[in-house]
Amino acid sequence: MAMTKAELERHQAEYYALVTQVRSALQSRRFHLAIELAVSAWPYIDGMMQFERRYESKEFKSIEAIDVVVRLAPLLFDFQCLNKLADLLKAQRRIDKNASADLAANLSNAQALMWEAHRLWKHLEANLDARQDELRKNLGGDQDRWRGIAEEWERIGVVRRTPDGGSYRLALCTRMDEPVHGKCPSCGVVAKARKARMLVETPCPKCGVLARFVILAARPESIKKG
C-alpha cells in the first residue's frame, strides 16, 4: 500500500535524525555505534527517497546510511550487517534503482574487502611489526589495496603504523584473543567471549540461534549479560 505524503515526510525526518547521530558517532570515533545507527536508518530509506524524488525533485548518487556500513563493516568484520544489506537491496530493489551508484556492486566489493582484511589481519597476528611495503610480496594482490586497508585501520584505531625506512611497520592495537562483549542479532542478549569467537557463527547462550555476534565498542550496562 502506497504511503501518504505525510508518511513519506515522516520517514524522511526519521532517516535524517538517525544520520545525524551516525555523523556524531563517527566524529567521536565510535565506529561500531555508527554502523548500528546506520542500519537502524535503513527502514526509512525508501520512504525518504520517494519523498525527496517526488516533492523535492532530488536525485541520489548514493545513500549515506548505506555508504557508512559498506565502508566500515568490512574493516570491523561485521558479517551480519553486510548480510542485512544484501537482504535490504533484494527486498527493496527501488533503493538501488533510484541511486546512480551501483549499491549492489558496492556491497559485493565490501564483501571482497572483508575477506582481504581478514587475510591481512591474520598476517599481522603472525608477523609482529610487519612492513607495509612488503604486503604484496607476502600476500599477493594489489599493494594499494593493502595500504588502503592499513591506513583505514589506523584511522579507526585498530592498527599502529610506525614510519620506518620510507615505509611503515604495522602492528595490531588489539588482539583476537582479547575478551569482548557482543550482542546476539536474534535476541539481543549480550555475551562475553574472545574476539576471534565472535567473528564466527556461535550458538547464542540464551536463544540458541547460530549467529555471528555484533561486537560492541563498550559494555552496555543497561543490557543484562547473557
HELIX and SHEET records of a PDB file:
HELIX    1   1 LYS A    5  GLN A   27  1                                  23    
HELIX    2   2 PHE A   31  ALA A   41  1                                  11    
HELIX    3   3 TRP A   42  TYR A   44  5                                   3    
HELIX    4   4 ILE A   45  TYR A   55  1                                  11    
HELIX    5   5 GLU A   64  LEU A   72  1                                   9    
HELIX    6   6 ALA A   73  LEU A   76  5                                   4    
HELIX    7   7 PHE A   79  ALA A   91  1                                  13    
HELIX    8   8 ARG A   93  LYS A   97  1                                   5    
HELIX    9   9 LEU A  103  ALA A  126  1                                  24    
HELIX   10  10 GLN A  132  GLU A  134  5                                   3    
HELIX   11  11 LEU A  135  LEU A  139  1                                   5    
HELIX   12  12 GLN A  143  ILE A  156  1                                  14    
HELIX   13  13 LYS A  195  MET A  198  1                                   4    
SHEET    1   A 3 ALA A 130  ARG A 131  0                                        
SHEET    2   A 3 SER A 167  LEU A 172 -1                                        
SHEET    3   A 3 VAL A 159  ASP A 164 -1                                        
SHEET    1   B 3 VAL A 190  ARG A 194  0                                        
SHEET    2   B 3 PRO A 179  LYS A 183 -1                                        
SHEET    3   B 3 VAL A 214  ILE A 215 -1                                        
SHEET    1   C 2 THR A 202  PRO A 203  0                                        
SHEET    2   C 2 LEU A 210  ALA A 211 -1                                        
END                                                                             
